[in-house]
Amino acid sequence: MFPAAFDYRAPTTLGEALDILKERCDDAKVMAGGQSLIPLLKLRFSQPALVVDIGRLPDMADIKRDDGHVRIGALVRHVDVERSKELAKLVPLMVEAVHWIADPLVRNRGTVVGSVCHADPSGDWGSIMLALNAELVAQSKSGQRVIPVDGFFEGPFTTSLRPDEVVTVIRIPLPSGQAGGSYHKLERKVGDFATVAVSVQVELDGRKVKTAGIGLTSVGATNIKAKKAEQSLSGRELTDDVIAEAARLAATEAEPKDDIRGTAAYKKDVVRVFVQRGLKAAFARAQEVKA
Ligand SMILES: Cc1cc2nc3c(=O)[nH]c(=O)nc-3n(C[C@H](O)[C@H](O)[C@H](O)COP(=O)(O)OP(=O)(O)OC[C@H]3O[C@@H](n4cnc5c(N)ncnc54)[C@H](O)[C@@H]3O)c2cc1C
C-alpha cells in the first residue's frame, strides 16, 4: 500500500527544524530512521500533511560521556549501539539488548531515540531506558525540557512529547559503583517483537543493592517500570528469597492480555522467571566490575 500524499522537508539545522515544527506542528510528523513511521504511513494509520526528516541534522549521531551521564544523540542508530566500545564498557545492558531488536536491515536505519518516541509497548528500548532511569532532552522554539522516561509513556504509541518538540538526546545516568544489567526476551522467531521481555539493572553497595531498575516489555499498554519490585530490592542482599519476592511482585505489576503469542497468565509467569534470571545475571555481572 502507498502512503497518502505528504509534503517533505529535510532541514539541515535544528533551528530550521524547530521553526518548521512551530509553524506546522498540528499536521507534521518528525522522521528519524523511518523504520516505524514509514510502515504507519503505508498502512495509513498515520496521515501527516508534512514529514520533517531530521536525518540531516548535525551533531546528533554521537554517543558521549558527559557530566555523570552517557548521552545518546537522536540519530544514534541501533547498529551504532551494537558497535560502540564505549557503551560496552559504560552501559553493557544496551549492547547486550540491541542484538534482540529486529534484524540487521532495521538496525542499520532505526534510531534508539525514535524507538523510545514511537512508544510501542512491544518496543525494547523503552523498558531498557526505564530500567536505566534515563531522561529525554526535548527542544522546541520555546526552550528545552528534560523528561524522565518514567512518566513519558502515556499509552500505546502516545507520549508526553509535544508536537512542536524534537528529542535531541537521551541521557543515561552512570552508576557510581559496581553495576550490571541483563536483558531477557522471548520471541516467536528471530527479529520478532517480544512475547515478553524484561530488562534489569542493579547497582551495588558492597553486597547490598543500592538501586535496582526493572523494565517490562509487551505486557501492558506501555513499557512498564516495575516499581514495587524495584523498591523491594533496595538495601537488601540478593538472596534467593529476595530475588523470588521481587520476581513475584514484578509479575503482579505486568498487565498482559491473552493474544496469539500466549495467555496473560503465561506471560506473567514469564515475567517472574525473567526477573529472577535477570537479577541473578545482573548481580553476577556487577560483582565482576572492579570496585
Ligand atoms: C520489521 C521490523 C521489526 C522490528 N522489530 C523490532 C523489535 O524487535 N524491537 C523493537 O524495539 N523495535 C523493533 N522495530 C522498530 C524499530 O526499532 C524502529 O527503528 C524504531 O521503533 C523507530 O526508530 P526510527 O528512528 O526508525 O523512528 P521513526 O520511524 O523515524 O519514528 C518513529 C516515531 O518517533 C518519532 N520520532 C523519531 N525521532 C524523534 C525525535 N528525535 N524527536 C521526536 N520524535 C521523534 C516520529 O515522529 C515517529 O512518531 C522493528 C521495525 C521493523 C520495521
The ligand as a MOL file (V3000), in Angstrom:
LIG
                    3D

  0  0  0     0  0            999 V3000
M  V30 BEGIN CTAB
M  V30 COUNTS 53 58 0 0 0
M  V30 BEGIN ATOM
M  V30 1 C 10.4880 -5.4530 10.5830 0
M  V30 2 C 10.6610 -4.6420 11.8390 0
M  V30 3 C 10.9660 -5.3010 13.0260 0
M  V30 4 C 11.1380 -4.5680 14.1920 0
M  V30 5 N 11.4410 -5.2350 15.3410 0
M  V30 6 C 11.6380 -4.5450 16.4810 0
M  V30 7 C 11.9720 -5.2100 17.7020 0
M  V30 8 O 12.1530 -6.4380 17.7740 0
M  V30 9 N 12.1230 -4.4410 18.8120 0
M  V30 10 C 11.9780 -3.0800 18.7850 0
M  V30 11 O 12.1310 -2.4510 19.8390 0
M  V30 12 N 11.6760 -2.4290 17.6560 0
M  V30 13 C 11.5060 -3.1240 16.5130 0
M  V30 14 N 11.2060 -2.4390 15.3580 0
M  V30 15 C 11.0710 -0.9720 15.3960 0
M  V30 16 C 12.4510 -0.3230 15.1400 0
M  V30 17 O 13.2450 -0.4880 16.2900 0
M  V30 18 C 12.3900 1.1980 14.7800 0
M  V30 19 O 13.6160 1.5660 14.3180 0
M  V30 20 C 12.1150 2.1430 15.9010 0
M  V30 21 O 10.9270 1.7910 16.5490 0
M  V30 22 C 11.9190 3.5920 15.4060 0
M  V30 23 O 13.1180 4.2400 15.1450 0
M  V30 24 P 13.2110 5.2110 13.8660 0
M  V30 25 O 14.4460 6.0110 14.0290 0
M  V30 26 O 13.0910 4.4020 12.6350 0
M  V30 27 O 11.9450 6.1620 14.0920 0
M  V30 28 P 10.8980 6.7350 13.0360 0
M  V30 29 O 10.1890 5.6220 12.3580 0
M  V30 30 O 11.5470 7.7420 12.1800 0
M  V30 31 O 9.9020 7.4940 14.0440 0
M  V30 32 C 9.1150 6.7660 14.9520 0
M  V30 33 C 8.2730 7.7600 15.7730 0
M  V30 34 O 9.1070 8.5250 16.6390 0
M  V30 35 C 9.0150 9.9230 16.3510 0
M  V30 36 N 10.3940 10.4340 16.4480 0
M  V30 37 C 11.5150 9.8570 15.9470 0
M  V30 38 N 12.5960 10.5480 16.3200 0
M  V30 39 C 12.1560 11.5910 17.0470 0
M  V30 40 C 12.8130 12.6540 17.7130 0
M  V30 41 N 14.1400 12.7830 17.7290 0
M  V30 42 N 12.0610 13.5710 18.3690 0
M  V30 43 C 10.7040 13.4630 18.3800 0
M  V30 44 N 10.0290 12.4520 17.8000 0
M  V30 45 C 10.7480 11.5310 17.1250 0
M  V30 46 C 8.4210 10.0160 14.9450 0
M  V30 47 O 7.6790 11.2120 14.7830 0
M  V30 48 C 7.5210 8.7860 14.9210 0
M  V30 49 O 6.3030 9.0680 15.5750 0
M  V30 50 C 11.0160 -3.1520 14.1830 0
M  V30 51 C 10.7120 -2.4850 12.9810 0
M  V30 52 C 10.5370 -3.2240 11.8240 0
M  V30 53 C 10.2170 -2.4970 10.5380 0
M  V30 END ATOM
M  V30 BEGIN BOND
M  V30 1 1 1 2
M  V30 2 1 2 3
M  V30 3 2 2 52
M  V30 4 2 3 4
M  V30 5 1 4 5
M  V30 6 1 4 50
M  V30 7 2 5 6
M  V30 8 1 6 7
M  V30 9 1 6 13
M  V30 10 2 7 8
M  V30 11 1 7 9
M  V30 12 1 9 10
M  V30 13 2 10 11
M  V30 14 1 10 12
M  V30 15 2 12 13
M  V30 16 1 13 14
M  V30 17 1 14 15
M  V30 18 1 14 50
M  V30 19 1 15 16
M  V30 20 1 16 17
M  V30 21 1 16 18
M  V30 22 1 18 19
M  V30 23 1 18 20
M  V30 24 1 20 21
M  V30 25 1 20 22
M  V30 26 1 22 23
M  V30 27 1 23 24
M  V30 28 2 24 25
M  V30 29 1 24 26
M  V30 30 1 24 27
M  V30 31 1 27 28
M  V30 32 2 28 29
M  V30 33 1 28 30
M  V30 34 1 28 31
M  V30 35 1 31 32
M  V30 36 1 32 33
M  V30 37 1 33 34
M  V30 38 1 33 48
M  V30 39 1 34 35
M  V30 40 1 35 36
M  V30 41 1 35 46
M  V30 42 1 36 37
M  V30 43 1 36 45
M  V30 44 2 37 38
M  V30 45 1 38 39
M  V30 46 1 39 40
M  V30 47 2 39 45
M  V30 48 1 40 41
M  V30 49 2 40 42
M  V30 50 1 42 43
M  V30 51 2 43 44
M  V30 52 1 44 45
M  V30 53 1 46 47
M  V30 54 1 46 48
M  V30 55 1 48 49
M  V30 56 2 50 51
M  V30 57 1 51 52
M  V30 58 1 52 53
M  V30 END BOND
M  V30 END CTAB
M  END
